[in-house]
């Protein structure tokens, strides 16, 4: 891969995620008020895009409740901080088997619903971007499968395109990128195409540079991509992403620490990324430039 450094970089901050991290760090926002405040903090630190999940305010567990999504997006819009809203479209695809000897009935915490229901909160909240997890994979440990069948992905892609929200194609492995190209070829996703490379998530693509380079080399040159890694390598990936010609994602969804043993805030992680990017000689672009680049509709 020839060096093709990106000189105009936007940062996405994934402020809370859906993993069981709220029990580890109290800095992980739970309530709509906390999530919105974290998004504003990230935007003021330099993030042009905020990626939104919601949680049960009492337990910190991931949620699909419409009222929580609506409250978060309303709170962000009521501030004087401009930021591109990117809402998860990945919830509702969790298939959890009952065990290796008795896979059925499914575990009671399975969350598997139809495509229309998975998209319904996006219709209500009208973000500029929503995510499309572009494949099925064994997810982390145990019996959880992240389920996104080709038929479901085609249906979701059409809903997003018809509604005028830009899909952020989340790619966890090479086959996901292959199918993303198929969706574009079929006209279900329109230009400009936006891809997020998700590195190091068990058991998708490992975050080594050989795999990362292979993923980048498979992205068509007219597409826009970002990249991140989870855990201890998350703070190194802004440099890798920019050198490869991409944009940057950080946030407490992906990594809880600002340095060894010290819990981070979303704003601190964005500030770290800003320093890396600017010290490499690139410029951070803001939400208006991102909207022009990706032809986003602000509502």
Residue, then its C-alpha position, 0 to 999 in steps of 0.5 A: x500500500x503506497x503512503x497516501x496520508x489524509x490531510x483533512x481528517x474528521x473525527x468521530x466519537x463513539x460516546x457510550x456503545x453497547x458493551x458491558x463497560x458502564x460497570x467498569x468505568x463510571x465515565x461511561x455515560x448512561x442516562x440521556x442527559x449524560x450521553x448528550x453531555x458527553x457528545x457535546x464535550x466530544x464535539x467541543x474537543x474536536x469531534x465532527x461526528x458523534x456516534x450514539x447508543x443508549x443505555x438503561x439509565x438505571x442499570x447501564x444495559x444497552x437499550x433500543x428504547x425510542x424515548x431514550x434515543x429521542x431524548x439524547x438527540x433532542x438534548x444535543x440539538x438544543x445546545x449551541x454545539x454543532x455536530x453531525x449525529x450518527x445513530x446506531x442501526x446495529x441493535x436488534x440483531x443479537x442472537x444468543x443461543x441457549x448453550x452448546x448442548x441445547x442451543x434452543x430455546x434461545x437465551x432470554x436476553x436475545x434481541x432479534x427483531x425485524x428490519x423495520x423495527x431496527x430502523x424505527x428509532x432512526x425514522x423518529x430521530x432523523x439523524x444525518x448518519x446511521x450505522x449498518x453492520x454489514x455482516x454476521x459474526x461470532x461476537x466476543x465470547x459465549x453464544x452471541x452471534x451478531x446477526x445481519x443476513x444479506x436479505x436484512x442488510x438489503x432491506x435496511x440499506x433501502x430504508x436508509x437510502x429512501x429516507x435520506x440518511x447516510x449509511x455508515x457501513x461498519x465492516x468487521x471483516x473482509x467479507x463484510x466489505x465484499x458485501x458492502x460493494x455488492x450493496x453499492x453495485x445493486x444501487x441500494x447504497x448511493x455515493x458518497x459511500x462511507x465505511x468504518x473499519x472496525x479492527x480488533x473486535x473478537x472475532x472479526x478482523x484482527x487489528x494488526x497492520x497486515x490485516x488493516x492494510x488488506x482492508x484499506x486496499x479493498x476499499x474503492x478509491x472514491x469511498x470515504x473511510x474511518x478506522x478504529x481499534x478497541x482496547x489498548x491499541x485504540x490510541x495508536x490507530x488514529x495515526x494508522x488511519x490517517x497514514x492510510x488515507x482515512x479518518x479517525x474514530x475514538x471514544x468510550x465505546x472502544x477504549x476506556x483509558x486515556x493512559x495506563x490505569x487512568x480512566x478517560x472521558x470522551x473529551x480526553x480521547x478526542x483531544x488525544x486524537x486531535x494532537x496526533x492528527x495535527x502533529x502529523x501535519x493534517x487538519x481537523x475538519x468540522x461538521x459543516x465540511x463533513x456535511x459537504x463531503x458526505x452530502x448529508x442532510x441536516x434536519 
